[in-house]
Amino acid sequence: MLADPSGAFTAALGSDMFLKPKEIFGPQPRSRRYSFFVVDGVFKIINIEPEGEAVCSLSDNLIQQLDKQ
């Protein structure tokens, strides 16, 4: 788990997005869903969801990817 209160990590990944309507979600960018597998600071697996989906970042998918390594 990683906290990103300023959104700097999210922006560096290019996974920031603005949701509409802003009256509900606010003017701040949100993060797309993603999952990573990192070993000693090296990203071994990166899964960033397309906007509006939740498939590749799910834990079952990440576990399957780990099993193949």
N, C-alpha and C positions, 0 to 999 in steps of 0.2 A: 504494500500500500504506500502511496506517495501523496502527500498533501501539496497542493499548488495554489496557495491563496492569492498570489498576485497574477497567476495565469502565465508566468514567464516560460515555464516548461512546456505548457500546452502550445503557446505561440511558437516556440522554437521547433516543435514537432510539426507545425503547420496543421494541427488538429483543432484549432479554435474555430468557432462558428457563432453566428448571431441567430437567435431564435426569434420568430415572430409569433404572436404579437409582443412587442416590447413591454406593453402594459402588464403582461403576465410574467414574462421571463426577465424583464429588466434590460437596461442598455448594455450590460456587461457581456463579454463573449463567454460562451460555454465551451466545454470540451466534448469532442466526439468520444465515443467509447473506444477503448483500445486495451490491448494486453501485450505484455512484453515478457521475455525470458532473458535475464541479464546475468552474466557470469563475470565476476571481477571487473565490472564497469563496461563490459562489451555486450552489446545487444545481439543475442543469438537468434531470437525470434521476435518479429514485430508484426502485430495485427492491428490495423487501424480501420475502423468501420467506415463505410460510406455513410453519408448523412442519412439519418432516419432508419438505419438497420441495426440489428444486434445478432450477428451470426458468427463472424470470425473471431470476435474477442471473447466469446464465451469460454468458461473454464474447460468444458468438455473438449472443445476444439484445441485449446492450448495443450491439454494432456495428450491428445492424439499426436500432436506435433512433437511433443517431448518423447513419446514412445518411438517415433521414427528416427530419432537421433542416436 
